[in-house]
Structures are given as structure tokens and as C-alpha cells.
Amino acid sequence: MAGSGKIVKLTEELLQDFLRENGLSLYHTEFKREGKDWYLNVFIDKMPDENGQEQYVSSSDCEQVSRYLSERLDETDPIPQNYYLQVCSPGLDRQLYEQKDYDRYAGRLVDVRLYAAVNGSKEHQGTLVGCTDGKVVIRDEDGNEIAFPQDQVVKTCLAVVF
């Protein structure tokens, strides 16, 4: 079996030019086992327009990328085991994975889930200040900054407010 990291890297290389040519970007890629099945999950995104307005990925964008990637993967056949290819949007409640995600969404409301409780809770919501020096920093509703060591954070996601 090819290593997960190699498959992710190859997938990203195969998609790089195609996504750029179609006004899309790669948000996150993962190749992982869930139960007895393997999944190649590709999350695509659109960057904000020239006015800074968010743009959203459509189902036809996902379909177009899925067809292209599926053909490229069939040609090179780098994954020996059976797997499911899933191409989708990261969604409104997207998880923040990398520094660029924390930088892009600074100032937005986020939900932070922790492995161990801090101030009596494993879940915190606040305005994202950023991710610096190995800490995810938010500002709570009272204006207090709270810093969580990154190795204690299960995940940080954009909060969805209706």
C-alpha cells in the first residue's frame, strides 16, 4: 500500500493546475481508513472575489473536479487498494487545518473543541484572534483572550450563526 502522505501529495500535484485554471483552490486533502473502507477526501474552495466577498463551491464544481481527478488517478493507478473518492466543499463550518486557514479567518467566530476541559468546558466559542506560538487564541464574548495549546485542540471550526 502506498503511504497516505504520498497519495495526498500526488493528489495535490495532479489537481494544482486544473484547480487554478477553473478558479478553484485546494482546501484540504486526506487519505484515510474508516472502518474497512479507504477514502480519498478532497475539499475544494473558492477564494474571495476581488471585493473580498466569499464565493461558494457548487455541486457542479465538485463533479467537475471529481471527474478530472478520477481520470488522472485511473491513468497513474497509484493506489493499490479499493477506495472511495469524495470531492466536496469544506462547508460553512469548515475546520481550520493550517496556518493559512487561521490567518484567513482571523476575526471570525469559531468553535474550539479540546481534549481536556479548560475553565470547566471542552468546547469554547469566540472570535478567532489567530494561531501563534503553537496556541489557538480566541476572544470570548466578554473581550477576554483565551489561548489553547495547539496540541490540546481536537479541532477548530468556523461557527455557523443563523
Secondary structure as UniProt FT lines:
FT   HELIX           4..21
FT   TURN            22..23
FT   STRAND          25..34
FT   TURN            35..36
FT   STRAND          37..45
FT   TURN            50..51
FT   HELIX           59..76
FT   STRAND          84..88
FT   TURN            92..93
FT   HELIX           99..104
FT   TURN            105..107
FT   STRAND          109..118
FT   TURN            119..120
FT   STRAND          121..132
FT   TURN            133..134
FT   STRAND          135..139
FT   TURN            141..142
FT   STRAND          145..149
FT   HELIX           150..152
FT   STRAND          153..158
//
